[in-house]
């Protein structure tokens, strides 16, 4: 019985590692593309914001223009941060492992009383 439980735990551990590595592999490519786009876009974005601030400075003054451009950037950052956080929370890591673990627990409970495993 102890050998069966040990084998079962090893199988669950293997499944968890495989599922986690698969999820990380898929996410790493997306993350790399996102990072590349962010780095390229950052330079252009900086120049664009500077240009907008210069144009606005002619109408509302330098201080007002800088605050307006900075405030708009903060709003965009908050919106993107909220969107990214929401998407990350929806991702179900190790979902197959959790299902298998639930099935195992149910099977063990329904098989009757089990001897207590030694702790140590």
Jmol script that loads the backbone (N, CA, C; Angstrom):
load data "model"
ATOM      1  N   UNK A   1       0.828  -1.196   0.000  1.00  0.00           N
ATOM      2  CA  UNK A   1       0.000   0.000   0.000  1.00  0.00           C
ATOM      3  C   UNK A   1       0.869   1.255   0.000  1.00  0.00           C
ATOM      4  N   UNK A   2       1.922   1.244   0.818  1.00  0.00           N
ATOM      5  CA  UNK A   2       2.809   2.396   0.896  1.00  0.00           C
ATOM      6  C   UNK A   2       3.517   2.613  -0.440  1.00  0.00           C
ATOM      7  N   UNK A   3       3.890   1.524  -1.115  1.00  0.00           N
ATOM      8  CA  UNK A   3       4.517   1.653  -2.434  1.00  0.00           C
ATOM      9  C   UNK A   3       3.562   2.281  -3.437  1.00  0.00           C
ATOM     10  N   UNK A   4       2.283   1.925  -3.365  1.00  0.00           N
ATOM     11  CA  UNK A   4       1.291   2.495  -4.279  1.00  0.00           C
ATOM     12  C   UNK A   4       1.118   3.989  -4.034  1.00  0.00           C
ATOM     13  N   UNK A   5       1.056   4.370  -2.768  1.00  0.00           N
ATOM     14  CA  UNK A   5       0.907   5.791  -2.436  1.00  0.00           C
ATOM     15  C   UNK A   5       2.151   6.560  -2.865  1.00  0.00           C
ATOM     16  N   UNK A   6       3.313   5.970  -2.638  1.00  0.00           N
ATOM     17  CA  UNK A   6       4.554   6.620  -3.045  1.00  0.00           C
ATOM     18  C   UNK A   6       4.587   6.824  -4.556  1.00  0.00           C
ATOM     19  N   UNK A   7       4.220   5.802  -5.292  1.00  0.00           N
ATOM     20  CA  UNK A   7       4.185   5.883  -6.752  1.00  0.00           C
ATOM     21  C   UNK A   7       3.175   6.949  -7.206  1.00  0.00           C
ATOM     22  N   UNK A   8       2.035   6.995  -6.530  1.00  0.00           N
ATOM     23  CA  UNK A   8       1.007   7.970  -6.864  1.00  0.00           C
ATOM     24  C   UNK A   8       1.512   9.395  -6.638  1.00  0.00           C
ATOM     25  N   UNK A   9       2.183   9.619  -5.527  1.00  0.00           N
ATOM     26  CA  UNK A   9       2.736  10.946  -5.233  1.00  0.00           C
ATOM     27  C   UNK A   9       3.796  11.309  -6.277  1.00  0.00           C
ATOM     28  N   UNK A  10       4.628  10.346  -6.646  1.00  0.00           N
ATOM     29  CA  UNK A  10       5.640  10.605  -7.671  1.00  0.00           C
ATOM     30  C   UNK A  10       4.986  10.954  -9.006  1.00  0.00           C
ATOM     31  N   UNK A  11       3.908  10.248  -9.357  1.00  0.00           N
ATOM     32  CA  UNK A  11       3.199  10.541 -10.603  1.00  0.00           C
ATOM     33  C   UNK A  11       2.587  11.938 -10.589  1.00  0.00           C
ATOM     34  N   UNK A  12       2.009  12.327  -9.450  1.00  0.00           N
ATOM     35  CA  UNK A  12       1.429  13.673  -9.334  1.00  0.00           C
ATOM     36  C   UNK A  12       2.525  14.728  -9.453  1.00  0.00           C
ATOM     37  N   UNK A  13       3.654  14.473  -8.842  1.00  0.00           N
ATOM     38  CA  UNK A  13       4.770  15.419  -8.903  1.00  0.00           C
ATOM     39  C   UNK A  13       5.261  15.561 -10.345  1.00  0.00           C
ATOM     40  N   UNK A  14       5.367  14.460 -11.040  1.00  0.00           N
ATOM     41  CA  UNK A  14       5.797  14.495 -12.436  1.00  0.00           C
ATOM     42  C   UNK A  14       4.798  15.260 -13.298  1.00  0.00           C
ATOM     43  N   UNK A  15       3.525  15.000 -13.102  1.00  0.00           N
ATOM     44  CA  UNK A  15       2.484  15.715 -13.862  1.00  0.00           C
ATOM     45  C   UNK A  15       2.553  17.218 -13.588  1.00  0.00           C
ATOM     46  N   UNK A  16       2.725  17.585 -12.339  1.00  0.00           N
ATOM     47  CA  UNK A  16       2.803  19.009 -11.983  1.00  0.00           C
ATOM     48  C   UNK A  16       4.001  19.676 -12.651  1.00  0.00           C
ATOM     49  N   UNK A  17       5.144  19.011 -12.636  1.00  0.00           N
ATOM     50  CA  UNK A  17       6.337  19.580 -13.276  1.00  0.00           C
ATOM     51  C   UNK A  17       6.141  19.735 -14.780  1.00  0.00           C
ATOM     52  N   UNK A  18       5.569  18.717 -15.422  1.00  0.00           N
ATOM     53  CA  UNK A  18       5.343  18.783 -16.865  1.00  0.00           C
ATOM     54  C   UNK A  18       4.361  19.893 -17.225  1.00  0.00           C
ATOM     55  N   UNK A  19       3.302  19.991 -16.453  1.00  0.00           N
ATOM     56  CA  UNK A  19       2.291  21.009 -16.739  1.00  0.00           C
ATOM     57  C   UNK A  19       2.855  22.407 -16.516  1.00  0.00           C
ATOM     58  N   UNK A  20       3.614  22.585 -15.460  1.00  0.00           N
ATOM     59  CA  UNK A  20       4.195  23.890 -15.171  1.00  0.00           C
ATOM     60  C   UNK A  20       5.220  24.276 -16.232  1.00  0.00           C
ATOM     61  N   UNK A  21       6.062  23.341 -16.636  1.00  0.00           N
ATOM     62  CA  UNK A  21       7.062  23.666 -17.653  1.00  0.00           C
ATOM     63  C   UNK A  21       6.402  23.978 -18.992  1.00  0.00           C
ATOM     64  N   UNK A  22       5.324  23.277 -19.319  1.00  0.00           N
ATOM     65  CA  UNK A  22       4.599  23.554 -20.562  1.00  0.00           C
ATOM     66  C   UNK A  22       3.999  24.959 -20.530  1.00  0.00           C
ATOM     67  N   UNK A  23       3.379  25.327 -19.424  1.00  0.00           N
ATOM     68  CA  UNK A  23       2.794  26.662 -19.291  1.00  0.00           C
ATOM     69  C   UNK A  23       3.843  27.758 -19.341  1.00  0.00           C
ATOM     70  N   UNK A  24       4.980  27.517 -18.688  1.00  0.00           N
ATOM     71  CA  UNK A  24       6.048  28.519 -18.705  1.00  0.00           C
ATOM     72  C   UNK A  24       6.653  28.653 -20.096  1.00  0.00           C
ATOM     73  N   UNK A  25       6.788  27.545 -20.802  1.00  0.00           N
ATOM     74  CA  UNK A  25       7.339  27.589 -22.157  1.00  0.00           C
ATOM     75  C   UNK A  25       6.433  28.421 -23.071  1.00  0.00           C
ATOM     76  N   UNK A  26       5.135  28.199 -22.971  1.00  0.00           N
ATOM     77  CA  UNK A  26       4.200  28.956 -23.796  1.00  0.00           C
ATOM     78  C   UNK A  26       4.210  30.436 -23.423  1.00  0.00           C
ATOM     79  N   UNK A  27       4.257  30.718 -22.150  1.00  0.00           N
ATOM     80  CA  UNK A  27       4.226  32.107 -21.698  1.00  0.00           C
ATOM     81  C   UNK A  27       5.537  32.835 -21.976  1.00  0.00           C
ATOM     82  N   UNK A  28       6.662  32.131 -21.976  1.00  0.00           N
ATOM     83  CA  UNK A  28       7.952  32.796 -22.162  1.00  0.00           C
ATOM     84  C   UNK A  28       8.073  33.394 -23.561  1.00  0.00           C
ATOM     85  N   UNK A  29       7.562  32.715 -24.579  1.00  0.00           N
ATOM     86  CA  UNK A  29       7.597  33.278 -25.927  1.00  0.00           C
ATOM     87  C   UNK A  29       6.768  34.541 -26.014  1.00  0.00           C
ATOM     88  N   UNK A  30       5.585  34.507 -25.419  1.00  0.00           N
ATOM     89  CA  UNK A  30       4.728  35.697 -25.413  1.00  0.00           C
ATOM     90  C   UNK A  30       5.386  36.841 -24.648  1.00  0.00           C
ATOM     91  N   UNK A  31       6.005  36.502 -23.531  1.00  0.00           N
ATOM     92  CA  UNK A  31       6.661  37.521 -22.720  1.00  0.00           C
ATOM     93  C   UNK A  31       7.836  38.140 -23.467  1.00  0.00           C
ATOM     94  N   UNK A  32       8.593  37.336 -24.192  1.00  0.00           N
ATOM     95  CA  UNK A  32       9.707  37.857 -24.983  1.00  0.00           C
ATOM     96  C   UNK A  32       9.248  38.818 -26.061  1.00  0.00           C
ATOM     97  N   UNK A  33       8.184  38.446 -26.763  1.00  0.00           N
ATOM     98  CA  UNK A  33       7.642  39.341 -27.791  1.00  0.00           C
ATOM     99  C   UNK A  33       7.129  40.637 -27.176  1.00  0.00           C
ATOM    100  N   UNK A  34       6.478  40.524 -26.036  1.00  0.00           N
ATOM    101  CA  UNK A  34       5.967  41.712 -25.360  1.00  0.00           C
ATOM    102  C   UNK A  34       7.107  42.622 -24.916  1.00  0.00           C
ATOM    103  N   UNK A  35       8.169  42.054 -24.405  1.00  0.00           N
ATOM    104  CA  UNK A  35       9.312  42.848 -23.967  1.00  0.00           C
ATOM    105  C   UNK A  35       9.981  43.541 -25.149  1.00  0.00           C
ATOM    106  N   UNK A  36      10.131  42.830 -26.249  1.00  0.00           N
ATOM    107  CA  UNK A  36      10.723  43.444 -27.439  1.00  0.00           C
ATOM    108  C   UNK A  36       9.887  44.604 -27.950  1.00  0.00           C
ATOM    109  N   UNK A  37       8.581  44.407 -27.993  1.00  0.00           N
ATOM    110  CA  UNK A  37       7.695  45.478 -28.437  1.00  0.00           C
ATOM    111  C   UNK A  37       7.758  46.663 -27.486  1.00  0.00           C
ATOM    112  N   UNK A  38       7.824  46.389 -26.205  1.00  0.00           N
ATOM    113  CA  UNK A  38       7.871  47.475 -25.224  1.00  0.00           C
ATOM    114  C   UNK A  38       9.152  48.293 -25.356  1.00  0.00           C
ATOM    115  N   UNK A  39      10.271  47.623 -25.568  1.00  0.00           N
ATOM    116  CA  UNK A  39      11.538  48.350 -25.693  1.00  0.00           C
ATOM    117  C   UNK A  39      11.574  49.203 -26.953  1.00  0.00           C
ATOM    118  N   UNK A  40      11.099  48.651 -28.063  1.00  0.00           N
ATOM    119  CA  UNK A  40      11.069  49.429 -29.309  1.00  0.00           C
ATOM    120  C   UNK A  40      10.080  50.583 -29.210  1.00  0.00           C
ATOM    121  N   UNK A  41       8.936  50.321 -28.637  1.00  0.00           N
ATOM    122  CA  UNK A  41       7.909  51.346 -28.530  1.00  0.00           C
ATOM    123  C   UNK A  41       8.244  52.434 -27.534  1.00  0.00           C
ATOM    124  N   UNK A  42       9.063  52.122 -26.543  1.00  0.00           N
ATOM    125  CA  UNK A  42       9.391  53.090 -25.503  1.00  0.00           C
ATOM    126  C   UNK A  42      10.111  54.313 -26.068  1.00  0.00           C
ATOM    127  N   UNK A  43      11.030  54.099 -26.980  1.00  0.00           N
ATOM    128  CA  UNK A  43      11.767  55.224 -27.572  1.00  0.00           C
ATOM    129  C   UNK A  43      10.819  56.120 -28.364  1.00  0.00           C
ATOM    130  N   UNK A  44      10.019  55.516 -29.224  1.00  0.00           N
ATOM    131  CA  UNK A  44       9.059  56.303 -30.004  1.00  0.00           C
ATOM    132  C   UNK A  44       8.042  57.003 -29.124  1.00  0.00           C
ATOM    133  N   UNK A  45       7.627  56.324 -28.082  1.00  0.00           N
ATOM    134  CA  UNK A  45       6.651  56.910 -27.172  1.00  0.00           C
ATOM    135  C   UNK A  45       7.233  58.130 -26.453  1.00  0.00           C
ATOM    136  N   UNK A  46       8.482  58.029 -26.055  1.00  0.00           N
ATOM    137  CA  UNK A  46       9.134  59.161 -25.388  1.00  0.00           C
ATOM    138  C   UNK A  46       9.207  60.390 -26.281  1.00  0.00           C
ATOM    139  N   UNK A  47       9.583  60.162 -27.553  1.00  0.00           N
ATOM    140  CA  UNK A  47       9.632  61.287 -28.491  1.00  0.00           C
ATOM    141  C   UNK A  47       8.248  61.867 -28.748  1.00  0.00           C
ATOM    142  N   UNK A  48       7.263  61.008 -28.854  1.00  0.00           N
ATOM    143  CA  UNK A  48       5.896  61.477 -29.099  1.00  0.00           C
ATOM    144  C   UNK A  48       5.392  62.315 -27.924  1.00  0.00           C
ATOM    145  N   UNK A  49       5.620  61.835 -26.717  1.00  0.00           N
ATOM    146  CA  UNK A  49       5.195  62.602 -25.532  1.00  0.00           C
ATOM    147  C   UNK A  49       5.922  63.938 -25.452  1.00  0.00           C
ATOM    148  N   UNK A  50       7.202  63.945 -25.785  1.00  0.00           N
ATOM    149  CA  UNK A  50       7.950  65.211 -25.776  1.00  0.00           C
ATOM    150  C   UNK A  50       7.383  66.182 -26.796  1.00  0.00           C
ATOM    151  N   UNK A  51       7.070  65.671 -27.987  1.00  0.00           N
ATOM    152  CA  UNK A  51       6.488  66.524 -29.026  1.00  0.00           C
ATOM    153  C   UNK A  51       5.148  67.100 -28.611  1.00  0.00           C
ATOM    154  N   UNK A  52       4.313  66.271 -28.002  1.00  0.00           N
ATOM    155  CA  UNK A  52       3.006  66.746 -27.536  1.00  0.00           C
ATOM    156  C   UNK A  52       3.184  67.815 -26.462  1.00  0.00           C
ATOM    157  N   UNK A  53       4.142  67.596 -25.559  1.00  0.00           N
ATOM    158  CA  UNK A  53       4.375  68.577 -24.494  1.00  0.00           C
ATOM    159  C   UNK A  53       4.870  69.900 -25.066  1.00  0.00           C
ATOM    160  N   UNK A  54       5.718  69.840 -26.081  1.00  0.00           N
ATOM    161  CA  UNK A  54       6.214  71.081 -26.701  1.00  0.00           C
ATOM    162  C   UNK A  54       5.065  71.849 -27.361  1.00  0.00           C
ATOM    163  N   UNK A  55       4.199  71.135 -28.088  1.00  0.00           N
ATOM    164  CA  UNK A  55       3.065  71.780 -28.745  1.00  0.00           C
ATOM    165  C   UNK A  55       2.117  72.377 -27.698  1.00  0.00           C
ATOM    166  N   UNK A  56       1.824  71.615 -26.645  1.00  0.00           N
ATOM    167  CA  UNK A  56       0.930  72.115 -25.595  1.00  0.00           C
ATOM    168  C   UNK A  56       1.548  73.281 -24.836  1.00  0.00           C
ATOM    169  N   UNK A  57       2.872  73.284 -24.692  1.00  0.00           N
ATOM    170  CA  UNK A  57       3.546  74.349 -23.943  1.00  0.00           C
ATOM    171  C   UNK A  57       3.331  75.708 -24.598  1.00  0.00           C
ATOM    172  N   UNK A  58       3.186  75.723 -25.901  1.00  0.00           N
ATOM    173  CA  UNK A  58       2.935  76.986 -26.599  1.00  0.00           C
ATOM    174  C   UNK A  58       1.561  77.558 -26.242  1.00  0.00           C
ATOM    175  N   UNK A  59       0.621  76.688 -25.873  1.00  0.00           N
ATOM    176  CA  UNK A  59      -0.750  77.138 -25.586  1.00  0.00           C
ATOM    177  C   UNK A  59      -1.023  77.306 -24.090  1.00  0.00           C
ATOM    178  N   UNK A  60      -0.525  76.366 -23.261  1.00  0.00           N
ATOM    179  CA  UNK A  60      -0.874  76.410 -21.831  1.00  0.00           C
ATOM    180  C   UNK A  60       0.338  76.547 -20.915  1.00  0.00           C
ATOM    181  N   UNK A  61       1.504  76.696 -21.454  1.00  0.00           N
ATOM    182  CA  UNK A  61       2.701  76.838 -20.642  1.00  0.00           C
ATOM    183  C   UNK A  61       3.374  75.484 -20.406  1.00  0.00           C
ATOM    184  N   UNK A  62       4.649  75.558 -20.102  1.00  0.00           N
ATOM    185  CA  UNK A  62       5.452  74.344 -19.945  1.00  0.00           C
ATOM    186  C   UNK A  62       4.974  73.482 -18.782  1.00  0.00           C
ATOM    187  N   UNK A  63       4.707  74.094 -17.643  1.00  0.00           N
ATOM    188  CA  UNK A  63       4.284  73.329 -16.473  1.00  0.00           C
ATOM    189  C   UNK A  63       2.971  72.607 -16.723  1.00  0.00           C
ATOM    190  N   UNK A  64       1.994  73.311 -17.257  1.00  0.00           N
ATOM    191  CA  UNK A  64       0.702  72.695 -17.548  1.00  0.00           C
ATOM    192  C   UNK A  64       0.819  71.584 -18.570  1.00  0.00           C
ATOM    193  N   UNK A  65       1.646  71.795 -19.584  1.00  0.00           N
ATOM    194  CA  UNK A  65       1.824  70.786 -20.631  1.00  0.00           C
ATOM    195  C   UNK A  65       2.453  69.511 -20.056  1.00  0.00           C
ATOM    196  N   UNK A  66       3.461  69.676 -19.210  1.00  0.00           N
ATOM    197  CA  UNK A  66       4.122  68.508 -18.618  1.00  0.00           C
ATOM    198  C   UNK A  66       3.172  67.742 -17.699  1.00  0.00           C
ATOM    199  N   UNK A  67       2.383  68.473 -16.915  1.00  0.00           N
ATOM    200  CA  UNK A  67       1.414  67.797 -16.048  1.00  0.00           C
ATOM    201  C   UNK A  67       0.335  67.091 -16.864  1.00  0.00           C
ATOM    202  N   UNK A  68      -0.108  67.700 -17.949  1.00  0.00           N
ATOM    203  CA  UNK A  68      -1.153  67.088 -18.770  1.00  0.00           C
ATOM    204  C   UNK A  68      -0.629  65.794 -19.423  1.00  0.00           C
ATOM    205  N   UNK A  69       0.552  65.858 -20.001  1.00  0.00           N
ATOM    206  CA  UNK A  69       1.120  64.667 -20.647  1.00  0.00           C
ATOM    207  C   UNK A  69       1.433  63.598 -19.597  1.00  0.00           C
ATOM    208  N   UNK A  70       1.978  64.007 -18.471  1.00  0.00           N
ATOM    209  CA  UNK A  70       2.271  63.051 -17.396  1.00  0.00           C
ATOM    210  C   UNK A  70       1.014  62.406 -16.842  1.00  0.00           C
ATOM    211  N   UNK A  71      -0.041  63.194 -16.656  1.00  0.00           N
ATOM    212  CA  UNK A  71      -1.312  62.654 -16.156  1.00  0.00           C
ATOM    213  C   UNK A  71      -1.932  61.660 -17.119  1.00  0.00           C
ATOM    214  N   UNK A  72      -1.868  61.982 -18.402  1.00  0.00           N
ATOM    215  CA  UNK A  72      -2.394  61.050 -19.406  1.00  0.00           C
ATOM    216  C   UNK A  72      -1.610  59.734 -19.378  1.00  0.00           C
ATOM    217  N   UNK A  73      -0.313  59.842 -19.215  1.00  0.00           N
ATOM    218  CA  UNK A  73       0.514  58.629 -19.128  1.00  0.00           C
ATOM    219  C   UNK A  73       0.165  57.802 -17.892  1.00  0.00           C
ATOM    220  N   UNK A  74      -0.091  58.464 -16.785  1.00  0.00           N
ATOM    221  CA  UNK A  74      -0.474  57.741 -15.570  1.00  0.00           C
ATOM    222  C   UNK A  74      -1.794  56.996 -15.759  1.00  0.00           C
ATOM    223  N   UNK A  75      -2.754  57.645 -16.398  1.00  0.00           N
ATOM    224  CA  UNK A  75      -4.038  56.986 -16.646  1.00  0.00           C
ATOM    225  C   UNK A  75      -3.868  55.745 -17.525  1.00  0.00           C
ATOM    226  N   UNK A  76      -3.074  55.870 -18.563  1.00  0.00           N
ATOM    227  CA  UNK A  76      -2.822  54.721 -19.445  1.00  0.00           C
ATOM    228  C   UNK A  76      -2.115  53.610 -18.671  1.00  0.00           C
ATOM    229  N   UNK A  77      -1.147  53.968 -17.844  1.00  0.00           N
ATOM    230  CA  UNK A  77      -0.413  52.970 -17.063  1.00  0.00           C
ATOM    231  C   UNK A  77      -1.329  52.227 -16.100  1.00  0.00           C
ATOM    232  N   UNK A  78      -2.223  52.935 -15.447  1.00  0.00           N
ATOM    233  CA  UNK A  78      -3.162  52.299 -14.517  1.00  0.00           C
ATOM    234  C   UNK A  78      -4.095  51.350 -15.272  1.00  0.00           C
ATOM    235  N   UNK A  79      -4.598  51.791 -16.414  1.00  0.00           N
ATOM    236  CA  UNK A  79      -5.495  50.942 -17.198  1.00  0.00           C
ATOM    237  C   UNK A  79      -4.788  49.685 -17.690  1.00  0.00           C
ATOM    238  N   UNK A  80      -3.580  49.831 -18.215  1.00  0.00           N
ATOM    239  CA  UNK A  80      -2.830  48.663 -18.689  1.00  0.00           C
ATOM    240  C   UNK A  80      -2.449  47.734 -17.541  1.00  0.00           C
ATOM    241  N   UNK A  81      -2.093  48.311 -16.409  1.00  0.00           N
ATOM    242  CA  UNK A  81      -1.754  47.492 -15.243  1.00  0.00           C
ATOM    243  C   UNK A  81      -2.943  46.685 -14.750  1.00  0.00           C
ATOM    244  N   UNK A  82      -4.106  47.307 -14.718  1.00  0.00           N
ATOM    245  CA  UNK A  82      -5.318  46.602 -14.290  1.00  0.00           C
ATOM    246  C   UNK A  82      -5.673  45.488 -15.269  1.00  0.00           C
ATOM    247  N   UNK A  83      -5.543  45.772 -16.551  1.00  0.00           N
ATOM    248  CA  UNK A  83      -5.851  44.768 -17.578  1.00  0.00           C
ATOM    249  C   UNK A  83      -4.895  43.582 -17.481  1.00  0.00           C
ATOM    250  N   UNK A  84      -3.598  43.863 -17.341  1.00  0.00           N
ATOM    251  CA  UNK A  84      -2.609  42.789 -17.230  1.00  0.00           C
ATOM    252  C   UNK A  84      -2.799  41.952 -15.976  1.00  0.00           C
ATOM    253  N   UNK A  85      -3.103  42.597 -14.874  1.00  0.00           N
ATOM    254  CA  UNK A  85      -3.347  41.880 -13.622  1.00  0.00           C
ATOM    255  C   UNK A  85      -4.558  40.969 -13.739  1.00  0.00           C
ATOM    256  N   UNK A  86      -5.601  41.470 -14.362  1.00  0.00           N
ATOM    257  CA  UNK A  86      -6.815  40.678 -14.546  1.00  0.00           C
ATOM    258  C   UNK A  86      -6.527  39.440 -15.396  1.00  0.00           C
ATOM    259  N   UNK A  87      -5.760  39.597 -16.457  1.00  0.00           N
ATOM    260  CA  UNK A  87      -5.441  38.456 -17.320  1.00  0.00           C
ATOM    261  C   UNK A  87      -4.571  37.438 -16.583  1.00  0.00           C
ATOM    262  N   UNK A  88      -3.642  37.902 -15.780  1.00  0.00           N
ATOM    263  CA  UNK A  88      -2.789  36.972 -15.036  1.00  0.00           C
ATOM    264  C   UNK A  88      -3.584  36.196 -13.990  1.00  0.00           C
ATOM    265  N   UNK A  89      -4.559  36.846 -13.376  1.00  0.00           N
ATOM    266  CA  UNK A  89      -5.377  36.161 -12.373  1.00  0.00           C
ATOM    267  C   UNK A  89      -6.256  35.089 -12.996  1.00  0.00           C
ATOM    268  N   UNK A  90      -6.640  35.285 -14.267  1.00  0.00           N
ATOM    269  CA  UNK A  90      -7.500  34.307 -14.946  1.00  0.00           C
ATOM    270  C   UNK A  90      -6.747  33.055 -15.380  1.00  0.00           C
ATOM    271  N   UNK A  91      -5.445  33.147 -15.485  1.00  0.00           N
ATOM    272  CA  UNK A  91      -4.656  31.999 -15.931  1.00  0.00           C
ATOM    273  C   UNK A  91      -4.722  30.903 -14.882  1.00  0.00           C
ATOM    274  N   UNK A  92      -5.035  29.703 -15.315  1.00  0.00           N
ATOM    275  CA  UNK A  92      -5.168  28.571 -14.398  1.00  0.00           C
ATOM    276  C   UNK A  92      -3.914  27.714 -14.481  1.00  0.00           C
ATOM    277  N   UNK A  93      -2.984  27.942 -13.576  1.00  0.00           N
ATOM    278  CA  UNK A  93      -1.757  27.166 -13.516  1.00  0.00           C
ATOM    279  C   UNK A  93      -2.053  25.820 -12.863  1.00  0.00           C
ATOM    280  N   UNK A  94      -1.478  24.787 -13.380  1.00  0.00           N
ATOM    281  CA  UNK A  94      -1.565  23.429 -12.822  1.00  0.00           C
ATOM    282  C   UNK A  94      -2.993  22.912 -12.731  1.00  0.00           C
ATOM    283  N   UNK A  95      -3.850  23.284 -13.659  1.00  0.00           N
ATOM    284  CA  UNK A  95      -5.251  22.862 -13.590  1.00  0.00           C
ATOM    285  C   UNK A  95      -5.394  21.349 -13.753  1.00  0.00           C
ATOM    286  N   UNK A  96      -4.631  20.747 -14.663  1.00  0.00           N
ATOM    287  CA  UNK A  96      -4.726  19.292 -14.838  1.00  0.00           C
ATOM    288  C   UNK A  96      -4.230  18.560 -13.602  1.00  0.00           C
ATOM    289  N   UNK A  97      -3.200  19.096 -12.977  1.00  0.00           N
ATOM    290  CA  UNK A  97      -2.677  18.482 -11.760  1.00  0.00           C
ATOM    291  C   UNK A  97      -3.708  18.543 -10.638  1.00  0.00           C
ATOM    292  N   UNK A  98      -4.389  19.672 -10.513  1.00  0.00           N
ATOM    293  CA  UNK A  98      -5.412  19.810  -9.477  1.00  0.00           C
ATOM    294  C   UNK A  98      -6.552  18.818  -9.694  1.00  0.00           C
ATOM    295  N   UNK A  99      -6.957  18.623 -10.946  1.00  0.00           N
ATOM    296  CA  UNK A  99      -8.028  17.670 -11.249  1.00  0.00           C
ATOM    297  C   UNK A  99      -7.592  16.257 -10.885  1.00  0.00           C
ATOM    298  N   UNK A 100      -6.369  15.891 -11.268  1.00  0.00           N
ATOM    299  CA  UNK A 100      -5.863  14.552 -10.948  1.00  0.00           C
ATOM    300  C   UNK A 100      -5.738  14.352  -9.440  1.00  0.00           C
ATOM    301  N   UNK A 101      -5.293  15.374  -8.743  1.00  0.00           N
ATOM    302  CA  UNK A 101      -5.157  15.279  -7.293  1.00  0.00           C
ATOM    303  C   UNK A 101      -6.515  15.106  -6.630  1.00  0.00           C
ATOM    304  N   UNK A 102      -7.525  15.835  -7.094  1.00  0.00           N
ATOM    305  CA  UNK A 102      -8.881  15.677  -6.558  1.00  0.00           C
ATOM    306  C   UNK A 102      -9.412  14.268  -6.806  1.00  0.00           C
ATOM    307  N   UNK A 103      -9.159  13.757  -8.003  1.00  0.00           N
ATOM    308  CA  UNK A 103      -9.607  12.395  -8.320  1.00  0.00           C
ATOM    309  C   UNK A 103      -8.921  11.367  -7.419  1.00  0.00           C
ATOM    310  N   UNK A 104      -7.650  11.563  -7.156  1.00  0.00           N
ATOM    311  CA  UNK A 104      -6.909  10.638  -6.299  1.00  0.00           C
ATOM    312  C   UNK A 104      -7.428  10.680  -4.872  1.00  0.00           C
ATOM    313  N   UNK A 105      -7.655  11.884  -4.362  1.00  0.00           N
ATOM    314  CA  UNK A 105      -8.170  12.021  -2.995  1.00  0.00           C
ATOM    315  C   UNK A 105      -9.530  11.349  -2.881  1.00  0.00           C
ATOM    316  N   UNK A 106     -10.383  11.564  -3.877  1.00  0.00           N
ATOM    317  CA  UNK A 106     -11.703  10.937  -3.860  1.00  0.00           C
ATOM    318  C   UNK A 106     -11.591   9.421  -3.900  1.00  0.00           C
ATOM    319  N   UNK A 107     -10.693   8.915  -4.729  1.00  0.00           N
ATOM    320  CA  UNK A 107     -10.516   7.465  -4.831  1.00  0.00           C
ATOM    321  C   UNK A 107      -9.982   6.888  -3.529  1.00  0.00           C
ATOM    322  N   UNK A 108      -9.056   7.586  -2.896  1.00  0.00           N
ATOM    323  CA  UNK A 108      -8.506   7.101  -1.631  1.00  0.00           C
ATOM    324  C   UNK A 108      -9.556   7.122  -0.517  1.00  0.00           C
ATOM    325  N   UNK A 109     -10.387   8.153  -0.516  1.00  0.00           N
ATOM    326  CA  UNK A 109     -11.431   8.235   0.510  1.00  0.00           C
ATOM    327  C   UNK A 109     -12.473   7.132   0.334  1.00  0.00           C
ATOM    328  N   UNK A 110     -12.785   6.804  -0.902  1.00  0.00           N
ATOM    329  CA  UNK A 110     -13.830   5.810  -1.140  1.00  0.00           C
ATOM    330  C   UNK A 110     -13.337   4.374  -0.996  1.00  0.00           C
ATOM    331  N   UNK A 111     -12.019   4.182  -0.879  1.00  0.00           N
ATOM    332  CA  UNK A 111     -11.498   2.820  -0.788  1.00  0.00           C
ATOM    333  C   UNK A 111     -11.501   2.279   0.640  1.00  0.00           C
ATOM    334  N   UNK A 112     -12.027   3.012   1.576  1.00  0.00           N
ATOM    335  CA  UNK A 112     -12.137   2.528   2.954  1.00  0.00           C
ATOM    336  C   UNK A 112     -11.048   3.081   3.840  1.00  0.00           C
ATOM    337  N   UNK A 113     -10.994   2.602   5.090  1.00  0.00           N
ATOM    338  CA  UNK A 113     -10.013   3.117   6.033  1.00  0.00           C
ATOM    339  C   UNK A 113      -8.584   2.737   5.593  1.00  0.00           C
ATOM    340  N   UNK A 114      -7.697   3.688   5.727  1.00  0.00           N
ATOM    341  CA  UNK A 114      -6.314   3.483   5.323  1.00  0.00           C
ATOM    342  C   UNK A 114      -5.430   3.537   6.555  1.00  0.00           C
ATOM    343  N   UNK A 115      -4.362   2.731   6.588  1.00  0.00           N
ATOM    344  CA  UNK A 115      -3.430   2.825   7.709  1.00  0.00           C
ATOM    345  C   UNK A 115      -2.712   4.178   7.657  1.00  0.00           C
ATOM    346  N   UNK A 116      -2.392   4.683   8.830  1.00  0.00           N
ATOM    347  CA  UNK A 116      -1.735   5.982   8.889  1.00  0.00           C
ATOM    348  C   UNK A 116      -0.298   5.819   8.427  1.00  0.00           C
ATOM    349  N   UNK A 117       0.136   6.769   7.597  1.00  0.00           N
ATOM    350  CA  UNK A 117       1.499   6.741   7.090  1.00  0.00           C
ATOM    351  C   UNK A 117       2.442   7.293   8.154  1.00  0.00           C
ATOM    352  N   UNK A 118       3.640   6.735   8.236  1.00  0.00           N
ATOM    353  CA  UNK A 118       4.606   7.280   9.211  1.00  0.00           C
ATOM    354  C   UNK A 118       5.011   8.687   8.840  1.00  0.00           C
ATOM    355  N   UNK A 119       5.131   9.542   9.813  1.00  0.00           N
ATOM    356  CA  UNK A 119       5.525  10.922   9.595  1.00  0.00           C
ATOM    357  C   UNK A 119       6.992  11.059   9.952  1.00  0.00           C
ATOM    358  N   UNK A 120       7.634  11.911   9.199  1.00  0.00           N
ATOM    359  CA  UNK A 120       9.037  12.071   9.554  1.00  0.00           C
ATOM    360  C   UNK A 120       9.788  12.894   8.690  1.00  0.00           C
TER     361      UNK A 120
END
end "model"
wireframe off; spacefill off
backbone 0.3
color backbone group
